[in-house]
Amino acid sequence: MQNLNTYVLAIESSCDDTSCAILCNNTVLSNITANQKIHEKYGGVVPELASRDHQKNIVPVLQEALKVANITLEQLNAVAVTVGPGLMGSLLVGLSFAKSLALALNIPLVGVNHMQGHILAHFIIDDKDHECPQFPFLCLTVSGGHTQLVKITDHLCFEILGSTIDDAVGEAFDKAAKILGLPYPGGPLIDKYAKEGDRSKFKFSTSHVPGYNYSFSGIKTSFLYFVQNNVQKNPDFVKENLNDICASYQHHLIEVLLKNTKNLIKETGIKHLAIAGGVSANSELRKQVKALETELNIKTFIPKFEYCTDNAAMIGITGYYKFLKKEFSGLDIIPQTRMSL
């Protein structure tokens, strides 16, 4: 009798998190991630240090993933791994390890686009009540390096309809946090302080970009000048207004994100909207996206928190769909710091 179960080992090492997951078809059996704390003291990810920690972490993370999933290497049908985009050294560690495993086990190697993984995380079936977006659907993909509006017509068919022309929204959050003197990573802290603030207290400039594209560099600069000007008048300005600053700035960024999103939904008539990427963990963004269901009469899909940040499960689900279509990679595949969707 043919075994209908496909076991995929997934490896994600695009930045500073080392993650391994085991999937049986579209179900996650384990999803283990080792975070790197060393970068906090530098206020951002140091690529060389990230690569070294990946080398230290990848074997124990894999062993833990196998243990939690309760399977052996010999049961695996494929190895899926992030090829890009990401940091060259970090990608190289994961990809080299994945190649070695695929070669030793004589199973297919499946190279995965990290950003496709964020989107397809919505197709991980964690429970019987889980609902997946229906094709075609739109996805607002928001992370430290990407801000994109994507139309998805099949599991592996993506069309970018809007994108940032400079900085991503995640960078806009982290840069503002640094200006305010908050520790790295600052984006989640802005979300935390914003909960206690008045989002209408302060106003910030908006960049005007044609079509459905975004620009956040000017917003970052205006925020810097805003803080500098007010601190000159009152050295305690940030301390006295931190909650209101965070709430106002966060509200402004989300307004910018959702303006294009709403216009695109109205133009295309597509009724299913998903969000994906690290910034999709932001509580206010999740709340505002959910509110669009009533405002625009659509269905929204918000990922679980564990699938927002970088994780191997999202690489595994993408690898699974590529495995079904026999989209395998050769051992000559190389990491790509930049990679089109």
C-alpha positions as CSV (number, residue, x, y, z in Angstrom):
1,M,0.0,0.0,0.0
2,Q,1.4,3.4,-1.0
3,N,2.3,5.8,1.8
4,L,0.3,9.0,1.3
5,N,2.2,10.9,3.9
6,T,5.0,13.2,2.8
7,Y,7.5,14.1,5.6
8,V,9.4,17.4,4.9
9,L,12.3,18.7,7.0
10,A,12.5,22.5,6.7
11,I,15.5,24.7,7.5
12,E,15.3,28.5,7.9
13,S,18.5,30.6,8.5
14,S,17.9,33.7,6.4
15,C,18.8,36.2,9.2
16,D,19.4,35.7,12.9
17,D,17.0,32.8,13.8
18,T,18.0,29.2,13.3
19,S,14.8,27.2,12.8
20,C,14.0,23.6,11.8
21,A,10.6,22.1,11.3
22,I,9.1,18.7,10.4
23,L,5.9,18.7,8.4
24,C,3.7,15.7,7.5
25,N,1.9,17.0,4.4
26,N,0.5,20.4,5.5
27,T,0.6,19.7,9.2
28,V,3.4,20.8,11.5
29,L,4.8,18.1,13.7
30,S,7.5,20.3,15.2
31,N,8.8,23.9,14.7
32,I,11.9,24.7,16.8
33,T,13.7,28.0,16.7
34,A,16.9,29.2,18.4
35,N,17.0,33.0,18.8
36,Q,20.2,34.9,18.9
37,K,20.4,37.4,21.8
38,I,23.9,38.6,21.0
39,H,22.7,41.3,18.5
40,E,20.7,43.2,21.1
41,K,23.9,44.9,22.4
42,Y,24.8,46.2,18.9
43,G,21.3,47.5,18.2
44,G,20.9,45.4,15.1
45,V,21.9,42.1,13.4
46,V,25.7,41.7,12.9
47,P,26.0,39.3,9.9
48,E,29.2,37.6,10.9
49,L,28.0,36.9,14.4
50,A,24.7,35.6,13.0
51,S,26.6,33.1,10.7
52,R,28.7,31.8,13.6
53,D,25.6,31.2,15.8
54,H,23.8,29.4,13.0
55,Q,26.7,27.0,12.8
56,K,26.5,26.4,16.6
57,N,22.7,26.1,16.7
58,I,21.7,24.1,13.6
59,V,22.6,20.6,14.7
60,P,20.9,20.8,18.2
61,V,17.9,22.5,16.7
62,L,17.5,19.8,14.1
63,Q,17.9,17.1,16.8
64,E,15.2,18.7,18.9
65,A,12.8,19.0,15.9
66,L,13.2,15.3,15.1
67,K,12.7,14.4,18.8
68,V,9.5,16.5,19.1
69,A,8.1,15.2,15.8
70,N,9.1,11.6,16.9
71,I,10.5,10.6,13.5
72,T,13.9,9.7,12.2
73,L,16.0,11.1,9.4
74,E,15.3,8.0,7.4
75,Q,11.6,8.7,7.3
76,L,12.1,12.1,5.5
77,N,10.9,12.5,1.9
78,A,12.5,15.9,1.2
79,V,14.6,18.7,2.7
80,A,13.3,22.2,2.1
81,V,15.5,25.2,2.8
82,T,15.5,28.9,2.5
83,V,17.6,30.0,-0.5
84,G,16.9,33.8,-0.2
85,P,16.4,36.6,0.3
86,G,18.5,37.1,3.4
87,L,22.1,37.5,4.7
88,M,24.6,35.7,2.6
89,G,26.5,34.0,5.4
90,S,23.4,33.0,7.3
91,L,21.8,31.5,4.1
92,L,25.0,29.7,3.3
93,V,25.0,27.8,6.6
94,G,21.4,26.5,6.2
95,L,21.8,25.7,2.6
96,S,25.1,23.9,3.0
97,F,23.6,21.8,5.8
98,A,20.5,21.0,3.8
99,K,22.5,20.0,0.8
100,S,24.5,17.6,2.9
101,L,21.4,16.0,4.4
102,A,19.7,15.6,1.0
103,L,22.8,14.0,-0.5
104,A,23.4,11.7,2.5
105,L,19.7,10.6,2.7
106,N,19.3,10.5,-1.2
107,I,16.1,12.6,-1.1
108,P,15.1,15.7,-3.0
109,L,16.4,19.2,-2.1
110,V,13.7,21.9,-2.3
111,G,14.9,25.5,-2.4
112,V,12.4,28.0,-1.0
113,N,11.8,31.7,-1.3
114,H,11.6,33.1,2.2
115,M,8.8,35.6,1.2
116,Q,6.7,32.9,-0.4
117,G,7.0,31.1,2.9
118,H,5.5,34.0,4.8
119,I,2.5,34.0,2.5
120,L,2.0,30.2,2.4
121,A,2.1,30.0,6.2
122,H,-1.7,30.5,5.9
123,F,-2.0,27.0,4.4
124,I,-0.6,25.2,7.5
125,I,-3.4,23.2,8.9
126,D,-3.1,23.3,12.7
127,D,-6.6,22.3,13.6
128,K,-9.8,21.1,11.9
129,D,-11.4,24.6,12.0
130,H,-8.5,26.2,10.2
131,E,-9.6,28.2,7.2
132,C,-7.3,28.9,4.3
133,P,-7.6,31.9,1.8
134,Q,-9.3,31.1,-1.4
135,F,-7.6,31.8,-4.7
136,P,-7.3,34.5,-5.9
137,F,-6.5,36.4,-2.7
138,L,-4.4,39.4,-1.8
139,C,-1.6,39.4,0.8
140,L,-0.1,42.5,2.5
141,T,3.4,41.2,3.2
142,V,5.2,43.4,5.8
143,S,8.6,42.7,7.4
144,G,11.9,44.3,8.1
145,G,13.0,44.1,4.5
146,H,9.8,43.9,2.5
147,T,6.5,45.7,2.1
148,Q,4.5,44.2,-0.7
149,L,0.9,43.9,-2.0
150,V,0.8,40.5,-3.7
151,K,-1.9,38.7,-5.7
152,I,-1.8,34.9,-5.3
153,T,-3.7,32.8,-7.8
154,D,-2.2,29.4,-6.9
155,H,0.1,28.0,-4.2
156,L,3.1,28.8,-6.3
157,C,1.8,31.7,-8.4
158,F,2.5,35.2,-7.1
159,E,2.2,38.6,-8.7
160,I,3.5,41.8,-7.0
161,L,1.0,44.6,-7.5
162,G,2.6,47.1,-5.1
163,S,6.0,47.3,-3.3
164,T,8.2,49.7,-1.4
165,I,10.5,51.7,-3.5
166,D,13.0,52.3,-0.6
167,D,12.7,51.2,3.0
168,A,10.3,48.6,4.4
169,V,7.7,49.3,7.1
170,G,9.6,47.1,9.5
171,E,12.6,49.4,9.1
172,A,10.4,52.4,9.8
173,F,9.4,50.9,13.1
174,D,12.9,49.8,14.2
175,K,14.5,53.1,13.1
176,A,11.9,55.1,15.1
177,A,12.5,52.9,18.1
178,K,16.2,53.6,17.9
179,I,15.6,57.4,17.6
180,L,13.5,57.1,20.8
181,G,16.3,55.3,22.6
182,L,14.5,51.9,22.8
183,P,16.5,48.7,22.7
184,Y,16.7,46.4,19.7
185,P,14.4,45.0,18.4
186,G,12.3,48.1,18.8
187,G,9.2,47.5,16.7
188,P,7.5,45.3,19.3
189,L,8.2,47.9,22.0
190,I,6.5,50.6,19.9
191,D,3.5,48.3,19.7
192,K,3.7,47.8,23.5
193,Y,3.9,51.5,24.4
194,A,1.3,52.5,21.8
195,K,-1.4,50.6,23.7
196,E,-1.3,53.3,26.4
197,G,-1.0,56.3,24.1
198,D,-3.2,58.7,22.2
199,R,-2.9,57.9,18.5
200,S,-4.2,61.3,17.4
201,K,-1.8,63.3,19.5
202,F,0.9,63.9,16.8
203,K,0.9,64.0,13.0
204,F,3.6,62.9,10.6
205,S,4.2,63.4,6.9
206,T,3.2,61.0,4.1
207,S,5.1,60.1,1.0
208,H,3.1,60.2,-2.2
209,V,4.0,57.3,-4.5
210,P,2.3,56.4,-7.8
211,G,0.2,53.2,-8.0
212,Y,0.1,50.8,-5.1
213,N,3.8,51.3,-4.2
214,Y,5.1,52.5,-0.9
215,S,7.9,54.8,0.4
216,F,8.9,54.9,4.1
217,S,12.3,56.7,3.9
218,G,10.7,60.2,4.0
219,I,8.4,59.2,6.9
220,K,11.5,58.0,8.9
221,T,13.3,61.3,8.2
222,S,10.3,63.4,9.2
223,F,10.1,61.4,12.5
224,L,13.7,62.1,13.2
225,Y,13.3,65.8,12.7
226,F,10.1,65.7,14.8
227,V,11.9,64.2,17.7
228,Q,15.0,66.4,17.4
229,N,12.9,69.7,17.2
230,N,10.8,68.8,20.2
231,V,13.8,67.6,22.3
232,Q,15.5,71.0,21.6
233,K,12.5,72.7,23.2
234,N,12.1,70.2,26.0
235,P,14.9,67.7,26.7
236,D,12.3,65.4,28.5
237,F,9.9,65.4,25.5
238,V,10.4,61.7,24.6
239,K,10.2,60.5,28.2
240,E,7.0,62.6,28.9
241,N,5.3,61.6,25.7
242,L,6.6,58.2,24.8
243,N,3.2,56.4,24.7
244,D,1.6,59.1,22.6
245,I,4.5,59.3,20.2
246,C,4.5,55.5,19.7
247,A,0.7,55.4,19.3
248,S,0.6,58.3,16.8
249,Y,3.6,57.0,14.7
250,Q,2.3,53.4,14.7
251,H,-1.2,54.6,13.6
252,H,0.3,56.7,10.8
253,L,2.3,53.8,9.4
254,I,-0.7,51.4,9.5
255,E,-2.8,54.1,7.8
256,V,-0.3,54.3,5.0
257,L,-0.2,50.5,4.7
258,L,-4.0,50.1,4.6
259,K,-4.8,53.0,2.3
260,N,-3.2,51.2,-0.7
261,T,-4.6,47.9,0.5
262,K,-8.2,49.2,0.6
263,N,-7.9,50.8,-2.8
264,L,-6.5,47.6,-4.3
265,I,-9.3,45.5,-2.9
266,K,-11.9,48.0,-4.3
267,E,-10.2,47.9,-7.7
268,T,-9.8,44.1,-8.0
269,G,-12.9,43.0,-6.3
270,I,-10.9,40.3,-4.5
271,K,-12.7,39.4,-1.3
272,H,-10.0,37.5,0.6
273,L,-7.1,39.4,2.2
274,A,-4.2,38.0,4.2
275,I,-1.3,39.6,6.0
276,A,2.1,38.0,6.5
277,G,5.7,38.8,7.7
278,G,7.2,39.9,11.0
279,V,5.2,43.1,11.2
280,S,1.9,41.1,10.9
281,A,2.5,40.4,14.6
282,N,1.7,44.0,15.4
283,S,-1.4,44.1,17.5
284,E,-2.8,47.4,16.0
285,L,-2.3,46.2,12.4
286,R,-4.1,42.9,13.2
287,K,-6.9,44.9,14.8
288,Q,-7.2,47.3,11.8
289,V,-7.1,44.5,9.2
290,K,-9.8,42.6,11.1
291,A,-12.0,45.7,11.0
292,L,-11.8,45.7,7.2
293,E,-14.1,42.7,7.2
294,T,-17.0,44.9,8.1
295,E,-15.8,48.0,6.3
296,L,-15.3,46.3,2.9
297,N,-17.4,43.2,3.3
298,I,-14.3,40.9,2.9
299,K,-12.7,37.9,4.6
300,T,-9.4,38.5,6.3
301,F,-6.7,36.0,7.3
302,I,-4.3,36.8,10.1
303,P,-1.5,34.3,10.9
304,K,-0.7,32.8,14.3
305,F,2.0,34.7,16.1
306,E,4.5,31.8,15.7
307,Y,4.1,32.0,11.9
308,C,4.7,35.8,11.7
309,T,8.4,35.9,12.5
310,D,11.0,33.9,10.7
311,N,10.3,30.2,11.2
312,A,10.9,26.9,9.4
313,A,7.3,25.8,9.4
314,M,6.5,28.3,6.7
315,I,9.5,27.1,4.6
316,G,8.2,23.5,5.1
317,I,4.7,24.2,3.8
318,T,6.1,25.9,0.7
319,G,8.5,23.0,0.3
320,Y,5.6,20.6,0.5
321,Y,3.7,22.3,-2.3
322,K,6.9,22.4,-4.4
323,F,7.5,18.8,-3.7
324,L,4.0,17.8,-5.0
325,K,4.9,19.6,-8.3
326,K,8.4,18.0,-8.3
327,E,10.0,21.5,-8.3
328,F,13.4,20.2,-6.9
329,S,16.7,22.0,-6.7
330,G,20.1,20.8,-7.7
331,L,23.1,20.6,-5.4
332,D,24.6,23.5,-7.4
333,I,21.9,25.9,-6.0
334,I,23.4,29.0,-4.4
335,P,22.1,31.5,-1.8
336,Q,20.6,34.7,-3.0
337,T,20.6,37.9,-0.9
338,R,18.0,39.3,-3.2
339,M,15.3,37.2,-4.7
340,S,12.2,38.0,-6.8
341,L,8.9,36.6,-5.6
